Amino acid sequence: MSSIPDLIKKKRDGGALSDEEIKAFIARVTDKTIQDCQTGAMLMAIWQKGMTAEETATLTQEMMSSGEVMSWPKEWAGLVVDKHSTGGVGDKVSLVLAPALAACGYKVPMISGRGLAHTGGTLDKLESIPGFNIQQSIDQIKDIMDSVGCCIVGQTETLVPADRVLYGVRDVTSTVDSLPLIAGSIISKKGAESLSALVLDVKFGRAALYKDLDSARELAQLLVKVGNSLGMRTGAALSSMDGTIGRCVGNSLEVIECLETLKGNGPDDLMELVQILGGLLLEMTGSVSDLSEGRRRISDSVIGGAALSKFQAMMEAQGVSREAAGTLCSAHADYHSVLRRAEHRRHLETPADGDVVDVDGMILAEVLHQLGAGRSKSGEPVNHSVGAKLLVSLGQKVKKGAAWLELHYEDPAPTADQISRLQSALTLGTDTQQDAQPQTVVRELISPQERL
Ligand code: IUR
């Protein structure tokens, strides 16, 4: 067997690593018998020279097998599904999609992440609900899937330990943005959930990991191939991420928007994503014959209230008091009797008459991050109440002085610079209705037929 320096050299010189070589590397990472500098050197060699799709599939398989792989009761065969998003601004899809899928009879062991930099995290959103416990053991996850159908939890210690080590080293060696390393990290964790089907929401645009559609497509195709190579039916949607998803950004405001969506009052873009991602899963698992039937089934579960009941049951199963869950899910709920509200609110006003041509989600996210809604380093706390609500839509005609953004903040108040930066997120135009027509969010689908 080659030594670690030999393996690094082979990759550094552009060679393809064999299955045995990748297996040896991941084994040494997992049992911590490799030096961090060697791991860093190998990751940099992979960043520089890339990996073939076959190498990426082996890397992913070995990462997945580095820890516990979940197993489910036989009766759930074909029913265990999940989705992953590459992250965005106001991306609250999971909170609606997981209960919608549970309402359609699926089992959803959704293992989610926390927010970092400008992207929000599903776990932070849920933790704005007092009592919601995202830390559940594998046995507890099984129990909740059995009784409710879905749970949304944090990564457990035993799943994919190799990813924890590799991600830590990637973070400090500027090797995060490597297609094979991203694919290995994302798909190994989903593989360890032993899913029948996985849907990926790969975003492109100024508030996304990849700014252009072509790069996002390349990542999506790789993720789909590698997911299928592990035996999970995997498909993807490419969706635009320039503004915000829905109208709310910030943890507790996003929870309120999700509850409203589950009560049938959701914004069109959020519902489109929920329906398409859910519909793809229903199609991939064979319970509907085409995507439009899948979309309808998901939509019915939301509009008819079944998904809201699942969300309520999930909250209770994950530690929220029956009274609080009941209040949040009631019609005309007084949300802030349960969810903390920020100390201060302020309206930002439009500087002129015009049509709303653009709202830059990246700018909103960056300023809200500075005001405490996000974190810069993993482990830092976030302020759940800080956020913003968009009061206008693309294409809308506005008069000078109209309120366009409701900012929720704590002390200290935003600086004049921060307010003017927020104002710069809004672009007004005249007679631009043609360009400003809201477009669909999902631009392309990648089918599970993409194979290695
Ligand atoms: N999310 C992951 O789980 N892994 C990664 O490498 C990235 C996002 I980038």
Residues whose N, C-alpha, C, O or C-beta is under 5 A from the ligand:
A	BS01	IUR	V176 L181 I182 S185 I186
